[in-house]
Structure formats: C-alpha cells, structure tokens
Amino acid sequence: MKTKFLNTTKRACLLSCMLFLFLVDSPPAITEPLVARSRSGMVVSTSSLASDVGANILEQGGNAVDAAIATAFALSVTHPQAGNLGGGGFMIIQPPLGDAVAIDYRETAPAKTTSTLFVGDDGHIDTTLIRGGVLASGIPGTVRGLELAHKKFGSLPWKSLVLPAVSLARNGFVLPEDLANSLNKTLQGEMGQFPTSVKAYGKPGGGSWSAGDRIVLPDLARTLHSIAEKGPGAFYTGWIAEKIVAQMESMGGIMTKSDLAGYKAIQRVPVRGSFLAYEIISMPPPSSGGVALIEMLNILEEMGIQKMPASDPDTLHLLAEVMRHAFLDRARFLGDPDFVSVPVDRLIGKKHAKELAAGIRPHRAGDSVALGKEIMHRKLPKESNDTTHFSVLDGSGMGVANTYTLEASYGGKVVVDGAGFLLNNEMGDFNRKPGMTDTRGNIGTLPNVAAPGKRMLSSMTPTIVRTNGKILLITGSPGGRTIINTVLRVVLNVTAFGMDGESAVNEPRIHHQWLPDRILAEETLPREVIEKLKRMGHQVLLKEAQGDAHSIWVDSKTGFATGVADGRRSQDAKAASPSP
C-alpha cells in the first residue's frame, strides 16, 4: 500500500514536500524532519521520483545495489544539478555477509592535462575556465561505476535498471518548485551562454519555468536508452562518446576518444575504523572523506567525547579542533593513491590520534597558520556544494551509500549536443596552482596536483556504521569540504550521543577546515553557545544550513529501518520503501 502524508502548518508543509512516504508498516508521526519506517527496505534521496524508482526495484525483487543503480540513473534525469551521467563519485556496498566494497568511479584527468591547465600567462588562475565550458571536464565515471557495482552485486538485468530513467526523460516529469527556480536562475546566468544547454533545459517557446510545468528531455532519453540496450560501452566507445568528443573539439576541450575508451572504475578496499563499540566503513582515497572521518573519531574517542553533551560549547570547541587537525592532514597527504603515497594506516591509527589529542587545549582555539606553517604560501580550490547523496537498504540487510556529483551545480553548464546530459567541471578539484597555499583556504600541495589519468581529491564521504555485525547507519552528504564534517556530526550523534536517526540528522552542525581559520555554524545554534565559542578564541560565522544528509538508521532493538530526509536543501526529497 502506498500512502502520502501532507502537513497542515506552513513549516510542516514545506517538510512534507521533501518526503512523501511509501510505508509497509505503521505510519510515523509528522515530525521534523519527516521519517519513514520499514522492515522491507528503504531508499532515501533528494528526488521523490528517483526514490520511487529505487523502491519499485526493491519491490520487484532487486537488491540494494539494483535499487541504487536505478536511483542513480533516475537522478540523472530529475536532479540535473548533481545527478549525472557526465560526472562521477563513490559507492560503499555492505553485503549481508562478507566484507564491504568501495566502488571508485571518480573522474580522471585527460591525457593532455598539465599541472597548470588553469593558470594564465599572468601567473594567476583563470577561474572562468573552471566555472563554465568543457576544459574543466574530467572523464566521466558514473556509467562505468554503476556497471562495476552491477557486475559485482546486481541481481536484476541491467536494462531493467536503466529503463525507468528512460521513461522519466522521454515522457517528462512535473517540476517541483525548487528545480524550476534553479533552472531559471542558471539559464539566466552561466548556463544561458551555451546554446546546447538552452536547447536541452530551456522552456519550449521561451519564458520561465514554473512549479507544475512538465519538462521533457528527449536527447537524454535517447542516451539512456542506448545505455540500457547496448550496455555501458555505448557511453564510452559508441555514438555517445563521439558526441562528447565533438563537443570538446568545438569548445576547446582536451578530452579524446581514447580518454573515454580507456576509463575504468576501480574496486577498492574501504577504510575501516573502530569508534567506541562501532565499526566505521567509509571511502578510501582519492576521497579524503573516510580518512578524515576516522581520524577525527579516533581523536574524539581519545578525549572522551561520549561523556560530553552533544551541543555544549566545550563539545563544539573540541569538534572544531579535531576538524582543524584532520583538514591539515588532508592538505598535507591526501591525493590519488595510484599517483602518490598516502599514509592511510598512520592517519587512521590510534597512535596518531593520541599524539594530536595531546596538543588540543580544552578551552582555547588553536592556531591554523602555526600548525601548518610548513605548507603555507601555496593554494587550494573551492569545492562546490552541489553534490548529492542517497542511501539504500534492502530487506536482506545489504546497504549502499552513494555520493556522486558534477562538481558545481550543473557542472560546467554544458550539455552535450544531441546527447542531452551535462558535463562535469571536476578538474577544478585539483590544486590549481602547484606550490601556493593561502589563509583563504586555497591549497597547492603536491599530492593533489593534476596529472594525466589522475583522479582529483574529493571530500565525498559515503559511510556505513555497523554494530554487532549489522548495519546501524547509512549516511553521506553534499556540501564540498563540509561533507566530511556533516557526516562526522551525524555519525557522532548516533554513536557517541545515542540519538535516533531523526534526531541525529536534525542536530545543528558546524564546520572547520583548517583554513580559513574559522567555524561555520548553522544559525539554529543557540546564541549563548556561539558567544562562548568566541570567548575561547574562535571566529564564528553563521550560515543557514550545512549539508543534506539523507540517511537510514536501523533500530537495533526492533529491526525497523528509519529513512530520514534531511530537508535542509531539498523540497522534493523522499524516503520510499517497497509495498508488502
């Protein structure tokens, strides 16, 4: 049975738009954020239509990986800001039995890449080449990544997992208000300068999109249909690849047919940590997320975080300090492990955590410049907030945490002519000017300098937490470098502070990334807490919201899975479970 709930108050109505519930068991109370409970499986994503697609796959007998693949393809239609065919990301898969697997489908740099690709003749970085166009596009990894996950764990035919997205693109779908507004803004701005993008996403006949309008994407439907019928190779060696290369050649890009044909997704071993009585499973390099997350949890365990109140000023001070140290280590050491030696075992080791904990003052802010003075006067790129995460759990206990992105919202703003999908601008995630780091948060250390075939460093942190050998939490988030600290907060809330999934997602968040030397705090944090942090020596800046952590929490006593739509950013998020 499928049931929909709508709230009556203005605030609750906004949240209800984020989460329509497909329930197998008793309906939940209307709360903030809305939640859904089920024993038979759950899909939580930023798009109601994509969550429906994933839930339908579970209902057809597919497993969590099948549902994740179908959800990812559906998001490439319904969430063009970050859902993608032309981007890449990471997936953590925990089967019911056996070890977890990490799927790395991060984009790679084309063969013609140089370390100073975006540095002009005047020695300055030309950010216009990164924000829009095709030069900043890495070789897309999404289709190969989903293929690898399917080969490893899929149970339903590949075609059946792609065809729902074909239908959404071919028949169109009704625009929610936030997507209508987002399309209007980007078409009036950077995306509007590219005719192929206007052709694909502009309103037929002109004018602005409105909530309730139907958008149809025929070129994207054709691309998806080829991927469904002919398999992933159609994207990398067939007519779709030819369209990508033609777009590159017409706009000054450097990606070639051989770049596309040579792309490979990689199965990696997840990074693992122990925190209190819990097992943490997350993404290894070239993501920095898993290493930083486990490093921070180790320090917090050493300092007895579980004995402290969740949002007390002293607790938040401690969180900011461990973030400071982890992000400094990120800048020093993290990059593509196929190109640089990353000391993962040392960074996630308990000994390293003990050493760092000894240098943290309980009631006084540290000094980021003094801590990292040996790598100053170099430079790091800003990472976009426009990524998307979804979580999946099936009735057998298999879980999937998937985070993928185009980098900026709508990537490089360029739609491939005749193929209907957006290209990423991920090359901007490399350190853009080798040897230059500054106090504004720009970094240029060698581990993340661009090179042909290299994968750019990421903050994406798809994470699974287990207890007694069973999944307790599946989580992740968009948000650039804030991703790591959003995931840290959700994980801590469940483990150290004993919160349920809803409370864990709803708790206020903070962010510190070494440089700039400041705390970004959600404005829901009490004023007295902020003032005490300032008295400790922290600079505190307020922001409306941080992250979008669509999560699944399993009550270890009852076995019920609770899907939690974050609601900080999306008005159309949904937790969906299969009908009985």
Secondary structure, 3 states (H helix, E strand, C coil): CCCCCCCCCHHHHHHHHHCCCECCCCCCCCCCCCEEEECCEEEEECCHHHHHHHHHHHHCCCCHHHHHHHHHHHHHHHCCCCCCCCCEEEEEEECCCCCCEEEEECCECCCCCCCCCCECCCCCECCHHHHCCCCCCCECCHHHHHHHHHHHHCCCCHHHHHHHHHHHHHHCEECCHHHHHHHHHHHHCHHHHCHHHHHHHCCCCCCCCCCCCEECCHHHHHHHHHHHHHCCHHHHHCHHHHHHHHHHHHHCCCCCHHHHHCCCCEEECCEEEEECCEEEEECCCCECHHHHHHHHHHHHHHCCHHHCCCCCHHHHHHHHHHHHHHHHHHHHHCCCCCCCCCCHHHHCCHHHHHHHHCCCCCCCCCCHHHHCHHHCCECCCCCCCCEEEEEEEECCCCEEEEEEECCCCCCCCCECCCCCCECCCHHHHCECCCCCECCCCCCCCHHHECCCCCECCECCCCEEEEECCEEEEEECCCCCCHHHHHHHHHHHHHHCCCCCHHHHHHCCCEECCCCCCCEEEECCCCHHHHHHHHHCCCCEEEECCCCCCCEEEECCCCCCEEEECCCCCCCCCEEECCCC
